[in-house]
Amino acid sequence: MEQKKLEAYADLIVKTGINPEPGQEILVLAGLDQPDFVRMVVEKCYQAGAGRVIVTWDDMPLAKLDQIYRSEESLSELADWELAKWKWRADSLPALLWLDSDDPDGMNGIDQGKRARAQAARYPKIKPFRDAMENKHQWCIAGVPGINWARKVFPGLPDAEAVEKLWDAILKAARAVGDPIANWEEHNKTVHARADKLNSFHFKALEYKASNGTDFRVGLIPEGIFAGGSETDLSGRIFNPNIPSEEIFTSPKKGEAEGLLVSSKPLSWQGSLIENFSIRFENGKAVEVHAEKGQDALEKMIAMDETAGYLGECALIDYKSPISDMGILFYNTLYDENASCHVALGRGFENCIANYEKYTREELQEMGINDSMIHVDFMIGTEDLDITGITENGERVPVFRNGSWCF
């Protein structure tokens, strides 16, 4: 990939994605796939005024060996140094940048039950630190190609060619062609305007119907809002948490979801691929799941904790979105979720409540924000998906018809 294009993408991630303050610390999470680009991003962070940039490297094959050979008891433990690192993050609030290059099939064959139980055991020790950081720092997830990921998206091509094609797709999806920062300024204006339009209706519920079997109704929180694009943390710092991002989303009301949702794209969850699946909800909770591939992973997902089977997000994206129009299945949720309407199981977003900073976490949960150790998006958008909004006085407002916005 041309150096100039990579420089522009790195600038976008740093300046528009995390937007660091002068002297702020930045924590970068990255795989071993693109070390040159990671070094470029680190330099951009320093040029943007970062006081210190810390890179934490990850390697999925090594993580898989841990899952295979370590005992469940060992995997369930949180070492003192890990607790100290979480405490440092909660106290220092560094900006967080995750450069994702994971292999969609990288964890195939592991014992999903063992992994899920170990994660559930660790979570109560981590949760207080995560809660302490919520909405108090900038974060951003962006993609970079990994060889195994590129092989999955473009099978049959030589590795170098597949990686180059994936780079090209990532840059197009991220609006990083031409003047990326100007592109995002305009894009955020459009997204914010559409979110404002949705909020003007004060919907109490959304109904979804599609020919693939989706037939679903979800309740919304009276104090809830739709959001999208750039966000502002509690210190007033503006950042973009996802690059790319086409969604306008809200957190639905816990306990108010009925009917069937049928997936429209595969889901890569923790290195395992789940394909052609459906989830049926009763009284707000997932009570039945079916998958042609990845049934075990899907069952483990909704049982990760008591609230993993409840919804935390409903996101609206035109079927004719730029990423969808590319016609590429990325096998990566960051990209595939931005090509399709989706929902998320698990944790909701506190900042999807108007003036959320005025309420306690307990009050936000009483309003209907779900709390869980997971937040897993899965895609439900189709070319014939209809979504109807139900207002407080019972008016039915077309929101999507045949997969596209009605306004």
N, C-alpha and C positions, 0 to 999 in steps of 0.2 A: 504494500500500500504506500502511496506517495507520502513522503514526510510532511508536506504542507497540510495534507488532509488530516493526518494524525495529530499534528500540532493544533489544528483548529478544533478537533474533537476533544483533545485534552483541555484546551482552554474552556470549552463549553462545560465540561464536567466540573472543572474547578470553579470557574467564575459564576456560572449560572446554576450548576448543580448544588455544590455546598456553600459557595459564596463566603469564604472564611473572613473573620475579623482580623485586623492586624494583631499579630502576636499569638493568635489562637493555635492550639495544638490540633493536629489532624491525624486520625487513625485510618490507615488504608488496609483493607482486607483484600488479598489477591491470591490467585493460583499461580502456578509456576509456568503458565503458558505464554505470557507476553511480558517478560522481564524488561525489555527495552521500553515498552510503552508505560509500564509502571514507573520506571525511572523518569520518563518524560513527565508523567503526571506529578510525581514528587517535586520535580523542579518547578513546575507550574504552580504548585502549592506555595513553595517558598517565594516565588516571584509575586504571588498574590498577597504576601505578607504573613504567611504562617510562621509561628514561632518555632515549632518542632513538628516534624512529620514522622510517624512511626508506621512501618510496614509490617504486617503480620501475614506471613506466607502460609498457604494451605495447599494440600495435595490430596485429591480424592482417593487415588490408589492406596496411599498410606492410611487414610481414614478408614478405608474398607478393611485393611489388614487389622486395624484396631477392633473393628466390629467382629471380625472372624475369630481372632485369637484371644482377645481380652475377655475376662469373665464378666458376667452381668454385674456382679458386685463392684468390680473395678471401674466399669463404664459408668456406674451410678454415682461414683464418688466425685466430689468437687475439691480439688487439692487447695491447700492454703494459698499457693501462688495464683491460682485461678480466681479465688475469692478476692485476693488483693487487687488483681487486675480489674475485676468488676467494680470494686470500691473506688479505684482510681478513676474509672470512667464516670461513675456517678458523681464523684466529687469535682472532677476537672471539666467534665462535659466537652470533650474534644469533638470536633466535627467528624462524622463517620462516612467513609467512602468505600463501597464494596464494588470491586471490579469482578464481575461474574463471568467465568468461563467454564462452568461445570459440565461434565459429561452427563447427558441425560440418562444414560444407562450405567453410570459409574458404580452404583451400589446394587446392581442386580445380583441375586443369589445369597444375600445376607439374610440372617434371621431377623425379620421385621419386628417380631414380637419382642425379642431381646432388646433391640434398639429402642423401641417405643417405651418399654418399661424403664430402661436406663435414663432416657430423656425425661420421663415423668418423675423419676426420683431426683434428678438434678434441678428440675424447674423451680420447686419451692425455695431453693437456696439462691437462685438467680433472680427471681421475680422482684424482690424488694429493690434491687439495683435498677432493673428495667423500669419499674414504676417511678423511681426517683428521677430518671432521665426523660420520661415521657414529655414530649413537646418543649423540651428545654435546650435542645441542640439541633444543629442542621445534620442531615444525612442524605445520602444519594446512592442509588444503585444504578450502575451502567454496565454494559456488556463489552467484553473483548473476546476474540475467538480463541478457542482451544482446539487442538487437533481432533480429539475425539468428538467434540461437539460439531466441528465442521464436517467430519465424516458422516455424522448422523443426518445433517441437513442436506448435504450434497454427496450422497453415496456414489461410489464408482469413480470419483475424480481423484487425481493425484493429491496428496496431502497439501502441498503448497498451493495448488489451484483452489482447492476447497476452502482453505483458510482465507485466501484472497477474496473469494466470492462471499464468504461470511463477513469479512471486514466491510465489503461494499454494501451488503444488506444492512449491517448494523448502522453504518453511517447514514444511509437513506432513512432507515426507521427513526433515527435520532434527530432528523432534520439538521444533520451536520454537513450538508452540502451547500456550498456558497458561503453565506455569512451565518454561521450557526447561532451566534448570540442574538443577532437581529431577528432571525427566524423564530427563536423562542420568545422574544419580546412580543412579536405579533401573535404567535400561537397562544400565549398566556392570556392576551386580551380577549381572544375568541372564546377560549375555554371559560374564563371568568364570566363573560357575558351570557353564555348559555347556562351556566350554573345559576346565575341571577334569575334568568327566565324560569327555570325549574322551581326555584325557591318561591317565586311569586304565586305559584298555584297552591302552596300549602297542602300537598298531597298527604293523605292519611294511609294510603296503600298503593301498591303497584300490582298489576296482573300481567302475567306472561303467558303467551300461547304460541306454539309453533307446531308444524306438521310432524316433527320428529317425536312428538309425544309430550313435550314440555307443556304443562298446564299447572300454573302456580300462582299463588297470591301471597304477598308479604306485606306486613304492616310496617308503617313508618312512625318515627318518634315525633310527637307534636313540636317539640323544641328543636328537632333535627334540621340540618341544612345539607344541601348538595354542595360539593366542593370539587376542585380539580386544578391541575396546573401547579403554579407556584404556591407555596405555603409560607406562613410567618410563625416563627416560634415565639415563646413567651417573652423572649428578650427583644422582639421586634426584628429579628434577622429573617430576611426573605431567602428561600432556597427552593430547589426543585427536587423532590425526593426520588423521582423515577425519570430516567432518560433512556428510552422514550416514555411518553405518557400522552394518551389520547382520551383518557377516561374522565367522566364526571360521575362522582360516587357519593354515597351516603352510607351510614350505618343504620340498618333496619332495627325495628323493635324486637328485642329478644322475646321469644315465645309466640310470635305471630307470623308463622309461615306454614302454609298448607299446600300440598300437592306434589307434583313430580317435576324435577329438573333433569333434562337429558343433556349430556355433554356434547359439545360440537367440535372439540379438539382434544387430543391427548393431554394428559397432565403429567409432567415430570415432577415427582415429589421425593425429595431427599435421595436422588439418584436412582429411583425406580419409576418406570413408565406405567401409567394407568390409562387404558384405552377403552373407548366405547362403553361409557358407564352412565349410570343414572342414580339419582338419590331422591327418595321419597320422604317428605316431611309431614309430621303431625304435631300439632301444638307447638310449632316452632322448631322442632328437633328432627334431625335425620334419624329415621327409624328403619330404613331398608336401603341397601346399596347393592348394585349389580355392576360388574365390570367383565368384559371379555378378556381383558388382560390386567393384572394387578389387583385382583379382588382382595388378596390378603393385605396389601398396602392400604387400600381404601378402607377396609374394616379397621385396621390399626389406627388410621388417621382420625376417624370420627370417635374413637375411643381413647384418644390421648389423655383427655381429662373429662370431667363431668360436663363441661360446656363446649367441648370441641365440635359437637354435632349441631350447635346453633350457628346462625349466620352472623357475621361481623361486617359484611360489606355487600352492597349492590352497586355495580358499576355499569354505566351506559356508554356504549361506543357504537358509532355507525358501522354497519357491515361494510360500507364502502370507505372505511378509513384508509389512510395511506399505507399502513402496514398490511391490512387485508388485501389491498390492491396489488401488493407485491407478489401475492400468490405463493408465499413461502411458509412452510410449517417449521418454526424455529425449535420446537421441542424444549422451549424455555419460557416459563410463565411471564417473565418481564416483557417479552415480545408478543407471545401469543395472546396474553390477556388484553393487549392494546390493539388487537385485531378483531376483537369480539366482545360483546356484552358478557359480563361475568359476575359471579358472586363469590364470596369467600366464606369458608367455614372458619369459626373460631373468633379471635379477638376483634372487637370493633374499634372505632377511632373516636377518642374523646373529643377531638376538635371538630367532629361532625355534629356537635351541639352548639347552637348559637351562644356566644359568651361563655364558653365552657370553663374558662378560667375562674369564673365566679362560683363554681360548684366543687364540692368534694368528689373524690373518686367514687365514694359510696353513693352519692346523690346521682351521679351520672349513670351508674349501673342501675339504680332504681328507675331511672327514666327509660332504660331499655338497652344501654350499651353493653354488649356481651364482653366478658373477660375470659380469656383462655390462653393456654401456652402456645397455641398454634394460630396462624393466620394463613390459610391456603386458598388461593384463588383458583377457580376452575371456570372454563369457558362454556357459555350456553348460547351465544349469539349465532343466528342462522339467517339465511337470505330471506326467510319468510317470518321472522320473529315479529310478533305484535306485542307492544307493551302499552297498557292503558293505566293512566293515573286516576285515582279516586280521590276527589277533594273532600274536605270536611263536611260539605253539605250534600255529598253524594253524587256530584257531577262527575261524569266519565270523560276524561280528556285524553285523546290520542297522543301518545308520546313517541312511539315507534310504530310504523307500519311497513311491512315487508323489509324489516331489518334496518330501516333508516329513520332519522329524525323527522318528526312532523312539523317542526318549527326551527 
